[in-house]
Amino acid sequence: MIKLSHLTSYITCPRLCYFRIHDGDESFTEFAAIREIYLSMRQGFDLDWARKRARALHKAFDDIVFDSAARKFVYPQIDCKTVDIDIVLKSESLGLLVSVEEIVECNGEAVPLFISLNPPEKGVWMRDMIKAGAASIAGNYSNALIYYAYTGDVRRVEVTFSLRRKVIKLIERVKLIQRGFLPERRESRYCDYCSFSEECERKSETFASKFL
Ligand code: SF4
């Protein structure tokens, strides 16, 4: 099965997606910390519980990362009712699993809500659009909300036909990577923080990788 995190990794870097699929990635990021804080608080637990939860669920849990994320976290002011928390949508036919932070009910409509960290000036990041598109494909939703936990912004994504097509294309590319195609190395700012940088420099490209 392909996970939503594989699709969003591909957006960051196709090679990163390769390494995460084939080698796994246990690093504890601020995003992972924020997710645990959000899920705990939306269920009425406090920060202390969120830390215990994060420590229990993440092998590489790090207090410094958790504290840094907790200092920046803004509690959401969302005028919608919680329907469900921390669920996984599944598309058997496409082999896709989509983890959703929350399903909320806004104006009588059930909408998936995803968390992210800082928002762009306008709209949402491409990786957040992909989350909305994947939820629409796996759960048949026509909208999604993105909660930017470092600023408190809530932004809506309307899922269009073209977004769904983008997600399908992305699934096809990730399926090729799953079968063993190693994408071409593309240097970016992310390489400075990438936990696979040494391995990435060692692995050479294949001819097929140029088509990913
Ligand atoms: S080092 Fe750079 S190119 Fe290689 S996987 Fe990481 S982000 Fe991608």
Boltz pocket constraint, residues with backbone or C-beta under 6 A from the ligand:
constraints:
  - pocket:
      binder: B
      contacts: [[A, 12], [A, 13], [A, 14], [A, 15], [A, 16], [A, 19], [A, 184], [A, 185], [A, 186], [A, 187], [A, 188], [A, 190], [A, 191], [A, 194], [A, 195], [A, 196], [A, 197], [A, 200], [A, 201]]
      max_distance: 6.0
